[in-house]
Amino acid sequence: MPESWETRGRIGIAEVSGPSMAPTLEDGDRLLVRYGARVRPGAVVVLRHPFQQDLLVVKRAVERRPGGWWVLGDNPYAVPPGDSTDYGAVPEEMVLGTGLLRLRPRGKDQTSLAARLSWAATALRPLFAEVSASRRLRAR
């Protein structure tokens, strides 16, 4: 479904699967997403996969290029990378929103008070547009 004025500014939750965004986002993390938000270089974004448009993908927006955004995963060792190195620049209308917060779910083995406090201290983390990550990824 193409983005419209109705989806602009809406907040949603996306679940991360796979290792391509590690260590920023791990498999099973939840991502608070602001749909229709302005994309900046270094931002974590949610987009439609260019070849499988029913599949949503989480990547880092590295830079704007002719044809759209160049997006890459933070993990250079993920195979397959599933990013712009596979499918090129992503048209801007396919970039749906930007990540605001990461929520790491509590593990089933985290039952002690110390484990719960440790989880609580690290579970919620804001996601900022990391210009340094954008520069590092651009070099790949």
N, C-alpha and C positions, 0 to 999 in steps of 0.2 A: 504494500500500500504506500503510495507516495506521501511524503510529509505534507501536511496542510497546516493552516493556521490553528486548527484544533489540537494538533500535537505539539505545537510550539510551547515551550515552557513547562511541559508536563514532566512529572517525576515518575520514574519507574525503577524496578529492580531487575538486574540481569545476573544470571549465574555463570561463572567462569568455568569452562571445562578445557582441559589440556594444559600443556606446559609452556606455550609460546610467550606468555607475558611474565613468567617467573624472572626475577624474584618479586617484582612489583605486585603481581596477582598470582595466586596459586590456584590449582584445580580445586573447585568447590567453593571458592570465595564468592561472596555476593557483592554486586556493584550497584551503588545508587547512581542512577543516570538521569541527567536533565536533557530531555529530548528537545531538539531545536536550538540548543545553545550554540553560541558562536564558537567555532573551532579555532584554536591557536596552536602554533607549532609546539610540540611537546606534550599536548593533551592526550589523555587516554580517551579513545572514542569507541562508540558502538556503531557498526555499519552493516549494511547488507552485503553479503558475499556477492561479488560481481557475476559469478557464474551460477550460483545457487541462491537466488534471491529470497528464498524462505529461510535461509540460514543467517543468523546474526553472528558477527565476529567482533571481538574486542582487540584493538591494536592501539599503537601510539601514532598519532599524526605527526609525521616528521617535517614535511614541508609541502607547500602548495606548488604544484607543477601544472604545466599545460594538461588539461584533461581532468584535473581534480587533485585530491590529496594523496601523497605518497605515505603509506602506512606500513609500519614494521612492528613485529613483536619484540619485546625486550630481551628475549632469550635467543641468542644467536645460534644455539645448539639444537633448537627444536627442529624436528624433522617430521613431516615437511613443514616449512615455515608458515605457509598459508597467509602470505602477506603480499605486498606490492612486488616483491621479487618474483612472485608467481603470476600475478594478474595485472601488474602495472598500476598506474594512478587510478584511484577510485573517484568516480564522478561525485561532485559535492552533494547532489541530491540523495546519494546512497549513504552518506554519513548522517546518522540519525540523531546522535547526541553525544555528550561528553560525560565522562565519569566524574562524580563528585566525591564519593566516599567508598572505601573498601571495608567490608565487614567480613571478617574471618570467622566462620562458624566454630563453635566449641566442639572439640573432639569428644567422643564417647568415653575415652579413658581419662578425661579431665574431671575427676570427681572430687578430689581433695580440695580443701579451701585454698591452699597455695596454688594449685593448678588453675583453679577458677580465677583467682586474683591475677595470675600471670596472663591468662587469656584476656581478662577484662582490660588490662593495661595496654594490650597490643591489638585487640580485635578490630577496633574502629580507627581508620586512618584516612585523613583527607588526601585526595589525589589532586595534585597541582600540575599545571602545564610545566614540565621540566625542560627548560631550554637546553640544559646541558645534555640531557638524554637525547633530545632532538639532534644536537650537533654530533654526538657520538654515533647515533644511528645513521645519520646522513653519510658518514664516512664509510659505511658498509657497502 
